[in-house]
Amino acid sequence: MSVAKKDYKRITTKSLIEMKANGEKISMLTAYDYTMAKIVDSAGVDVILVGDSASNVMAGHETTLPITLDQMIYHASSVVRAAERALVVVDLPFGSYQSDPREALRSSIRIMKESGGHAVKLEGGKEIKESIKKILNAGIPVMGHLGLTPQSIYKFGTYTVRAKEEAEAEKLLEDAKMLEKIGCFALVLEKIPSALAQKVAASISIPVIGIGAGSGVDGQVLVLHDMIGMTHEFSPRFLRRYMNLFEDMTKAIGQYVEDVKSVDFPNANEQY
């Protein structure tokens, strides 16, 4: 059943909590540059995630691990300049928060000051509790991330569905409640069973955003380049491609090459 949407001129962390309370689903997409962020924001997306997935889709790395804090700040500042309505959340990259709460705070302060981002996102539960508390105590909003945590890919060794076993599912639920208790404003659940995700969303008052976590959560997030079909090798079950830009762009660029070679471009009307 659809729910009447409140007209938010600017989405804030408070807006997202209101949306959950009112039963309005939250839309979230990634963006990494000004031009794409401008389109995403204009289309009405509630949250733009400047994800460390930029390591994959923008830089061509196999994992999210290589991207640096400086690179995340660069991408985030480009997105912030474009966003007029959406809340901009920025991933803290691997190595910028895990080892020391003080380092986590320094990294978060740099993101907020140098990019203008509105919040940060961290992967993990009780293992990084002290880092999250340190960031929150400085007045910086934090979005959590549980389930499949791509920064831990070498620990898990696979991108398979997480929390299928009872012990891991119970820990995930406990971590979600802990993240709410210490002050996180929202939580991403990635690639976990839909029944568990629904249980988590019903157990906490903060919004739960899913990616591969079913429809029983408070919102959804996808990587923009996957959703519009700019990438084509990656096809998990949870991904819906709304366009096939890889095919369309390849065809258009091929036509341009042909027109240049045949001197069809530029024509008489395209010259001075």
C-alpha positions in Angstrom: 0.0 0.0 0.0 1.4 3.4 -1.0 1.9 6.0 1.6 1.4 9.8 1.1 4.8 11.4 0.9 5.7 14.5 2.9 7.3 17.2 0.7 10.8 17.6 2.2 12.7 20.5 0.7 15.9 19.1 2.3 16.3 15.6 3.6 18.0 15.4 7.0 18.7 12.6 9.5 15.5 13.7 11.3 13.5 13.4 8.0 14.5 9.8 7.6 13.4 8.8 11.1 10.1 10.6 10.3 9.7 8.7 7.1 10.1 5.4 8.9 7.6 6.4 11.5 5.1 7.4 8.8 5.6 4.2 6.8 7.2 6.0 3.8 10.0 4.0 2.1 13.4 5.7 1.7 15.2 5.8 -1.7 19.0 5.7 -1.7 21.5 5.6 -4.6 25.2 6.0 -4.9 26.9 8.9 -6.8 30.5 9.8 -7.1 30.6 13.0 -9.3 28.9 16.3 -9.8 27.0 15.5 -13.1 25.6 12.2 -12.0 24.7 13.5 -8.5 22.8 16.4 -10.1 20.7 13.9 -12.0 20.1 11.7 -9.0 19.2 14.6 -6.8 16.8 16.1 -9.3 15.0 12.8 -9.7 14.0 12.9 -6.0 16.3 10.3 -4.4 16.2 10.8 -0.6 19.8 9.8 0.2 22.9 9.9 -2.0 25.6 7.5 -0.8 29.2 8.4 -1.8 30.2 4.8 -1.5 33.6 3.3 -1.3 32.2 1.3 -4.3 33.8 4.2 -6.2 36.9 2.0 -5.9 35.2 -0.5 -8.2 33.0 1.5 -10.6 35.2 4.6 -10.9 38.7 3.3 -10.5 38.4 -0.3 -11.7 39.7 -2.0 -8.5 38.5 -5.6 -7.7 37.5 -4.6 -4.2 36.6 -1.5 -2.2 39.8 -1.7 -0.1 42.2 0.4 -2.2 40.3 3.7 -2.2 41.8 6.3 0.1 40.4 8.9 2.4 41.6 11.7 0.1 39.9 10.1 -2.8 36.6 9.7 -0.9 36.8 13.4 0.1 37.3 14.3 -3.6 34.3 12.3 -4.7 32.1 13.5 -1.8 32.9 17.2 -2.4 31.8 16.8 -6.0 28.5 15.2 -5.0 27.8 17.8 -2.3 28.1 20.6 -4.8 25.3 19.0 -6.8 22.9 17.9 -4.0 20.2 20.4 -3.2 17.6 18.1 -1.6 19.2 14.7 -0.8 21.1 13.8 2.4 24.7 13.0 1.4 26.3 10.1 3.3 30.0 9.4 2.8 31.6 6.0 3.4 34.7 5.9 5.6 37.2 3.9 3.6 39.0 0.8 4.8 41.8 1.7 7.2 40.5 5.0 8.2 38.5 4.0 11.3 39.1 0.3 12.3 42.4 0.6 14.3 41.8 3.5 16.6 38.7 5.5 17.7 40.8 8.7 17.5 41.8 7.9 13.9 38.1 7.3 13.2 37.2 10.7 14.5 40.0 12.4 12.6 38.9 10.7 9.4 35.2 11.7 10.0 36.2 15.3 10.7 38.1 15.5 7.5 35.2 14.2 5.5 32.8 16.7 7.1 35.1 19.7 6.9 36.7 19.1 3.5 33.7 17.6 1.5 30.7 19.2 3.2 29.1 15.8 3.6 26.2 15.4 5.9 27.0 12.1 7.6 29.4 9.2 7.5 28.9 5.4 7.2 31.0 2.7 8.8 30.9 -1.1 8.4 30.7 -3.3 11.5 29.0 -3.8 14.9 30.4 -4.1 18.4 33.9 -4.4 17.0 33.9 -0.7 16.1 31.5 0.5 18.8 34.1 2.8 20.4 35.0 4.4 17.1 31.3 5.1 16.4 30.8 6.6 19.8 33.8 8.8 19.4 32.4 10.1 16.1 28.9 10.6 17.5 30.2 12.5 20.5 31.7 15.0 18.1 28.3 15.7 16.7 28.8 13.8 13.4 25.9 11.7 12.3 26.7 8.0 11.7 24.9 5.4 9.5 25.8 1.8 10.3 26.3 -1.1 8.0 25.8 -4.8 8.8 25.5 -8.1 7.0 27.8 -8.4 4.1 30.6 -5.9 4.7 32.7 -5.6 1.6 35.7 -4.1 3.4 36.0 -7.5 5.1 36.0 -9.5 1.9 39.4 -11.1 2.6 38.1 -12.2 6.1 35.0 -13.8 4.7 36.5 -14.9 1.4 33.2 -14.6 -0.5 30.4 -12.2 -1.3 27.8 -14.8 -0.4 24.7 -14.1 1.7 25.5 -13.4 5.3 23.7 -14.3 8.6 22.0 -17.5 7.3 23.2 -19.4 10.4 21.4 -18.7 13.7 24.5 -17.5 15.6 25.4 -14.9 13.0 21.8 -13.8 12.7 21.5 -13.3 16.4 24.8 -11.3 16.5 23.5 -9.1 13.6 20.3 -8.4 15.5 22.2 -7.5 18.7 24.6 -5.3 16.7 21.6 -3.5 15.1 20.1 -2.8 18.5 23.5 -1.6 19.8 23.9 0.8 16.8 20.5 2.3 17.6 21.2 2.6 21.3 24.5 4.4 20.9 23.0 6.9 18.5 23.3 5.9 14.8 20.5 7.5 12.8 20.1 4.7 10.2 21.5 1.3 9.2 22.3 -0.5 6.0 21.7 -4.2 5.8 23.5 -5.9 2.9 22.8 -9.3 1.4 21.1 -11.1 4.3 17.9 -13.2 4.4 14.8 -11.1 3.9 13.0 -12.5 7.0 16.0 -11.5 9.2 16.1 -8.0 7.7 12.4 -7.6 8.3 12.9 -8.7 11.9 15.7 -6.2 12.4 13.7 -3.3 10.9 10.7 -4.1 13.2 13.0 -4.3 16.2 14.6 -0.8 16.0 13.2 2.7 15.5 15.9 3.9 13.2 15.5 3.4 9.4 16.9 0.2 7.9 18.0 0.5 4.3 18.4 -2.8 2.4 20.5 -4.0 -0.5 19.8 -7.6 -1.2 17.8 -7.7 2.1 14.2 -7.9 0.8 11.3 -5.6 0.8 10.5 -5.7 4.6 12.9 -2.9 5.4 12.5 0.8 5.4 14.2 1.7 2.2 16.5 0.4 -0.6 19.9 1.3 -2.0 21.7 0.3 -5.2 24.9 1.3 -6.9 23.8 3.8 -9.6 26.1 2.4 -12.3 24.6 -1.1 -11.8 21.0 0.2 -11.7 21.3 2.1 -15.0 23.3 -0.6 -16.7 26.6 1.2 -17.2 28.2 -1.9 -15.7 27.2 -5.2 -17.2 29.4 -8.0 -15.7 27.8 -7.7 -12.2 24.3 -9.4 -12.0 23.3 -10.4 -8.5 19.7 -11.5 -7.8 18.9 -8.3 -5.9 19.9 -6.0 -8.8 17.2 -4.6 -11.1 18.5 -2.8 -14.2 16.3 0.1 -15.1 18.3 0.9 -18.2 21.0 -0.7 -20.4 23.4 2.3 -20.8 26.3 0.0 -21.6 24.6 -1.1 -24.7 23.2 2.3 -25.6 26.4 4.2 -25.0 28.5 1.6 -26.9 26.1 1.9 -29.9 26.2 5.7 -29.8 30.0 6.0 -29.5 30.3 3.4 -32.3 28.1 5.6 -34.5 30.2 8.7 -33.7 33.4 6.8 -34.7 31.7 5.8 -38.0 30.5 9.4 -38.6 33.9 10.8 -38.0 35.6 8.3 -40.3 33.1 8.9 -43.1 33.3 12.7 -42.6 29.5 12.7 -41.9 30.3 14.6 -38.7 30.5 17.5 -38.5 28.0 18.3 -41.3 27.3 21.8 -42.8 25.0 22.8 -39.9 27.6 21.8 -37.3 30.3 24.2 -38.5 31.0 27.9 -38.2 
